[in-house]
Amino acid sequence: MTADSEHPAVRALSLARLPDRLDGWRVLEVGSSGVAQDHLAGLGARDFVALAEPSEEAGLEEGTFDLVLCGSELETDLHPLAVYAWLRRAVRQEGLLVAGSDVLADPARSQYARWIPPKQSDGRSRWLPGRLAFRWLVEVSGFDVLSWLGGAGENIASDDRAYLQAKAVARPPVLDLARQPLGR
């Protein structure tokens, strides 16, 4: 598979600063339908959970994943801050997040987010952040952004899509999921 034909989530992982081997790593993949499993298994990851969307019903144990991949295909009525706080709860301390999001293309609106009403066909609304708002959502959820992934000619980042890599830190998420679960 060439870089041009790779799924964007797999391409983002190939650009992320991961160890050469992921022997024994547990991986949670949300919104990407398990597309990166073969790539990560080739690096030694052993345990995969793939979810179409975040859900409290998934019954994930806190701090049990080494790597979380959250794809740009994630479209949900949930607030993105609740999603990233939920992801932070699932990943272990110092665990890694590779996340992608459709973003507002206008750099002058980088700090804003827009609510996109549901389409007639699917009935789902979604948030569309600017690049800076996307970074803030991840950071206030208990992650430190390590780097943006992709760039000119790397076939994943564009004016309307961004990918980043972040590390889980001890800072608690701004959103207290004990008082504000995903479903509310």
C-alpha positions in Angstrom: 0.0 0.0 0.0 1.5 3.4 -1.0 1.3 6.5 1.1 -1.3 7.9 -1.4 -3.6 4.9 -0.8 -3.2 4.4 2.9 -6.0 5.3 5.2 -5.3 8.7 6.9 -5.3 7.0 10.4 -2.6 4.6 9.3 -0.6 7.4 7.6 -0.8 9.4 10.8 0.5 6.5 12.9 3.4 6.1 10.4 4.3 9.7 11.1 3.9 9.6 14.9 6.9 9.2 17.1 6.2 5.7 18.5 8.8 3.3 19.8 10.2 0.9 17.1 8.3 -2.0 18.8 5.0 -1.9 20.6 5.3 -5.4 22.1 2.5 -6.0 24.5 0.8 -2.7 24.0 -3.0 -2.4 24.3 -4.7 -0.2 21.7 -8.0 1.5 21.7 -9.2 2.7 18.2 -12.3 5.0 18.2 -13.9 6.2 15.0 -11.5 4.5 12.5 -13.2 1.0 12.4 -10.0 -0.9 13.2 -8.1 0.2 10.1 -4.8 0.5 11.9 -4.9 -2.9 13.6 -2.7 -4.6 11.0 -0.1 -1.8 11.0 0.1 -1.8 14.8 0.1 -5.6 15.1 3.1 -5.6 12.8 4.9 -3.5 15.4 4.0 -5.9 18.2 0.8 -4.5 19.7 -1.2 -7.4 21.2 -4.7 -6.3 22.3 -7.1 -4.2 20.2 -10.5 -2.6 21.0 -12.1 -0.9 18.0 -15.2 1.2 18.6 -17.2 3.1 16.0 -17.9 5.9 18.6 -17.3 6.6 22.3 -19.6 4.9 24.7 -19.9 4.5 28.4 -21.4 1.0 27.6 -18.1 -0.1 26.2 -17.0 -0.9 29.8 -13.4 0.2 29.4 -11.3 0.0 32.5 -9.5 3.2 33.4 -5.9 3.5 32.5 -5.6 0.3 30.6 -4.5 1.4 27.1 -1.0 2.3 26.0 -2.2 3.9 22.7 -5.5 5.5 21.7 -6.2 6.3 18.1 -9.2 8.7 17.5 -10.0 9.1 13.8 -11.2 12.1 12.0 -14.2 10.0 10.9 -15.6 10.4 14.4 -19.0 12.2 14.1 -21.1 12.3 17.2 -23.6 14.5 19.0 -21.3 14.3 22.0 -19.3 17.4 22.9 -15.6 16.8 21.8 -14.4 17.8 25.3 -16.4 14.9 26.8 -14.9 12.6 24.1 -11.3 13.5 24.8 -11.8 13.4 28.6 -13.3 9.9 28.1 -10.2 8.9 26.0 -7.9 10.3 28.7 -9.7 8.1 31.3 -9.0 5.0 29.2 -5.3 5.6 28.5 -2.6 4.9 31.1 -0.4 7.6 32.5 2.2 8.6 29.8 0.1 6.7 27.3 -0.2 8.1 23.8 -3.0 9.6 21.7 -3.0 10.0 18.0 -6.0 12.0 17.0 -7.4 13.4 13.8 -10.1 15.9 13.2 -11.7 17.8 10.4 -11.0 21.4 11.2 -12.1 24.9 10.1 -9.9 25.8 7.1 -9.7 29.5 7.8 -6.5 30.2 10.0 -8.1 33.4 11.2 -10.8 31.2 12.9 -8.3 28.7 14.4 -9.4 29.4 18.0 -13.1 28.8 17.2 -15.3 25.8 16.9 -18.5 25.5 14.9 -21.6 23.4 15.6 -22.6 21.6 12.4 -26.3 20.7 12.4 -27.4 17.2 11.5 -27.7 16.3 7.8 -31.1 15.0 6.8 -29.7 11.6 5.9 -27.9 10.7 9.2 -29.4 12.9 11.9 -26.1 13.4 13.6 -24.6 16.8 14.5 -20.9 17.4 15.1 -18.4 20.0 16.3 -15.9 21.4 13.8 -12.9 23.0 15.6 -10.2 25.3 14.3 -6.7 23.9 14.7 -6.0 25.8 17.9 -9.4 24.9 19.3 -8.6 21.2 18.5 -5.3 21.5 20.3 -7.0 23.1 23.3 -9.7 20.3 23.5 -7.0 17.7 23.7 -4.9 19.6 26.2 -7.7 20.5 28.7 -8.6 16.8 28.6 -5.4 15.7 30.3 -2.9 15.4 27.4 0.2 17.4 26.4 0.4 17.8 22.6 3.8 16.5 21.4 3.5 17.4 17.7 1.3 17.9 14.7 1.5 15.1 12.3 1.8 15.5 8.5 2.3 18.6 6.5 2.9 19.6 2.9 3.1 16.5 0.7 2.5 14.0 3.5 -1.1 13.2 2.3 -2.9 13.4 5.7 -2.9 17.0 6.8 -4.7 19.6 4.7 -6.5 22.9 5.2 -9.6 21.1 6.5 -8.0 18.1 8.4 -5.4 18.0 11.1 -3.7 15.2 13.1 -1.7 15.4 16.3 0.2 13.2 18.8 -0.2 13.8 22.5 0.9 12.2 25.8 -1.4 11.5 28.8 -0.3 13.6 31.8 -1.2 13.7 35.5 -3.2 16.9 35.0 -6.9 16.0 35.4 -9.3 16.7 32.6 -11.3 20.0 33.0 -14.5 18.0 32.5 -15.4 15.8 35.5 -16.9 12.7 33.9 -18.2 11.5 37.3 -20.5 14.5 37.2 -20.9 14.7 33.4 -20.9 11.3 31.7 -20.7 11.0 27.9 -24.4 10.5 27.4 -25.5 13.8 28.9 
